Amino acid sequence: MTGTPPTIEATGVVKVFGKTRALNGLSLTVAPGQVLALLGPNGAGKTTFVNLVATLTRPDAGTLRVHGRDVARHPAEVRSLIGLAGQSAAVEPKLTGRENVEMIARLFGRSHDEARSGAGRLLDRLALGDAADRKVETYSGGMRRRLDLGASLVGQPRLLLLDEPTTGLDPRSRLELWDVIRSLVADGTDVLLTTQYLDEADHLASHVAIIDHGRVVAAGTPRELKRRAGRSMVEVHVREAAELDRVATLLTAIGDGNPNVDEPTRTVRVGVRADTDRIFAALRPLDEAGIAIDEVAVRQPTLDEVFLALTGTAQENVA
């Protein structure tokens, strides 16, 4: 093997659980120095792939290598290269934050003094220094996620696996965790993260792969995927719910497909392929019709809309 091998190289990976093919010939290459976000609906195979990379389970077919090491043939070598933070914080609530990190450091073979000093530096980096000696059961959800992330860094991994790291967090905690992840990337840690949020991929990832039914169905930068989706979204928020049908009818003239009417939020959404000037020109009939509009927005597609455009299938929240 010559040159630097890919951080992750998957070729035709298959994983079957009973009658379910969680991964169905997945192929994916992650170059060094890259933050890859895996997107897709629940049940698409994202977590299964992370578990394979983490050597928590073995592929039934195909090959999967991490930094050139085969996960099935050399799992111990792969484990020495990775850190994993799963969907739930894997920390002991009855211990303090410092005790959690020190315990993991000792499991990695650090001396007592090394574990103690290393824990202090790591907790400060995660903005948990002031709470280091509090029991984790008193931590907020965001603090627990940061501590869990810190625990996965004790072994100084070359590749960090993050499985839906911000699910369930409030907006402030989410932004704080993003800052921590950015600092790790700046220091040279490669990251593979799964998420259902395109904005998270926008902020953190240099490359995105969309998985559906155990296969990669689209890949590229976040901007490339949005461009491939091929359309912007127009949202019109009306003051009176009685005007929704009339607005939907008027938007049909500029829409690429039928408008979507959301009665609880009094919003009509439609995908468009026109430029911004033409969009606003087409919206003038709303004003001429005397319809009271609270807000009009033109935006890029959300993950759901990109997924629908690229696969022809709406996302479904399935287990």
Number of C-alpha atoms within 10 A of each C-alpha: 5 4 5 10 16 17 21 20 20 20 15 16 22 21 23 14 9 7 6 10 15 23 27 20 20 24 18 16 14 20 16 18 17 18 23 25 31 29 27 27 22 16 17 26 25 28 21 20 25 21 18 18 29 22 19 12 16 20 21 13 15 15 18 26 23 24 20 16 19 19 24 18 12 14 19 12 14 22 19 13 17 23 24 24 23 21 16 15 19 17 20 15 16 13 16 20 30 24 20 23 28 25 17 19 22 16 13 12 11 17 12 13 11 13 22 18 11 18 26 17 13 19 21 14 14 19 16 22 16 9 17 20 13 17 17 23 15 13 17 12 18 22 22 22 26 27 28 23 26 23 27 22 23 21 19 14 18 18 28 25 24 23 22 22 25 26 14 13 16 11 11 10 18 19 16 16 21 18 15 17 21 16 14 16 18 11 9 13 21 23 28 23 27 28 22 21 18 22 13 18 23 15 13 19 22 16 22 25 21 25 23 25 19 23 22 21 15 16 18 15 17 21 14 13 22 22 14 14 18 16 22 24 19 24 20 24 20 20 16 12 14 11 14 20 14 12 24 20 12 17 26 15 13 21 22 16 11 15 22 13 18 13 12 7 11 17 22 21 22 22 25 22 14 15 10 13 8 11 18 15 10 15 18 11 14 16 10 8 11 8 16 13 16 12 11 16 11 17 12 18 22 15 22 17 21 22 25 15 18 17 16 10 12 14 18 12 9 8 7
